[in-house]
Amino acid sequence: MEFETVAGIIAEHFGMDAEDITEDMDILEDLNATSMDAVELIVAIENVTDVSIPDEAVDEIRTVNDIVNYLRANMPEEE
């Protein structure tokens, strides 16, 4: 999963430019997201990527890079 794809989803969700998203941005603090915003973001990412992110993993995700790394590790293998 490419950072640019995740940045695009985040930018669309929060109404900002994808170019303003950085890998080390903290989702709650830097994006001023509420816990509900974070849940909605995870759902949006799941819908685009077809990767289910369980609650235990969501609890560990803090930064944009955490999302990218989780998706890279859990994307289904393409045949």
C-alpha positions as CSV (number, residue, x, y, z in Angstrom):
1,M,0.0,0.0,0.0
2,E,1.4,3.3,-1.1
3,F,1.6,6.3,1.3
4,E,0.1,8.5,-1.4
5,T,-3.1,6.4,-1.5
6,V,-3.5,6.6,2.3
7,A,-2.7,10.3,2.3
8,G,-5.4,10.8,-0.4
9,I,-8.0,9.0,1.8
10,I,-7.0,11.0,4.8
11,A,-7.0,14.3,2.9
12,E,-10.5,13.6,1.5
13,H,-11.8,12.5,4.9
14,F,-10.5,15.7,6.7
15,G,-11.0,18.1,3.8
16,M,-7.3,19.0,3.3
17,D,-4.7,18.7,0.6
18,A,-2.9,15.3,0.3
19,E,0.4,17.2,0.0
20,D,-0.1,18.4,3.5
21,I,-0.2,14.9,4.9
22,T,3.1,13.5,6.3
23,E,4.0,10.0,7.4
24,D,4.7,11.0,10.9
25,M,1.5,12.9,11.5
26,D,-0.4,11.8,14.6
27,I,-4.0,11.2,13.6
28,L,-5.6,12.4,16.8
29,E,-3.2,15.3,17.6
30,D,-1.9,16.6,14.3
31,L,-5.2,16.2,12.4
32,N,-7.3,17.3,15.4
33,A,-9.4,14.1,15.0
34,T,-11.8,12.9,17.6
35,S,-12.0,9.2,18.3
36,M,-15.2,9.1,16.1
37,D,-13.2,10.8,13.3
38,A,-10.5,8.1,13.7
39,V,-13.1,5.3,13.5
40,E,-14.7,6.8,10.4
41,L,-11.3,7.1,8.8
42,I,-10.5,3.5,9.5
43,V,-13.8,2.5,7.9
44,A,-13.1,4.6,4.8
45,I,-9.6,3.0,4.5
46,E,-11.2,-0.5,4.9
47,N,-13.7,0.3,2.2
48,V,-11.0,1.5,-0.3
49,T,-8.5,-1.3,0.5
50,D,-10.7,-4.2,1.3
51,V,-8.5,-4.9,4.3
52,S,-10.3,-5.3,7.6
53,I,-8.5,-3.6,10.5
54,P,-9.5,-5.2,13.9
55,D,-10.1,-3.1,17.0
56,E,-6.8,-4.4,18.5
57,A,-4.9,-3.0,15.6
58,V,-6.8,0.3,15.6
59,D,-5.7,0.7,19.2
60,E,-2.0,0.5,18.0
61,I,-2.4,3.0,15.1
62,R,-1.3,6.5,16.0
63,T,0.4,7.9,12.9
64,V,-0.2,7.9,9.1
65,N,2.8,5.7,8.8
66,D,1.2,3.2,11.2
67,I,-1.7,2.9,8.8
68,V,0.6,2.4,5.8
69,N,2.6,-0.2,7.6
70,Y,-0.4,-2.1,8.8
71,L,-1.9,-2.2,5.3
72,R,1.4,-3.3,3.7
73,A,1.6,-6.2,6.1
74,N,-2.0,-7.2,5.7
75,M,-2.8,-6.7,2.0
76,P,-4.0,-9.9,0.4
77,E,-1.5,-11.4,-2.1
78,E,-2.4,-10.6,-5.7
79,E,-2.4,-13.6,-8.0
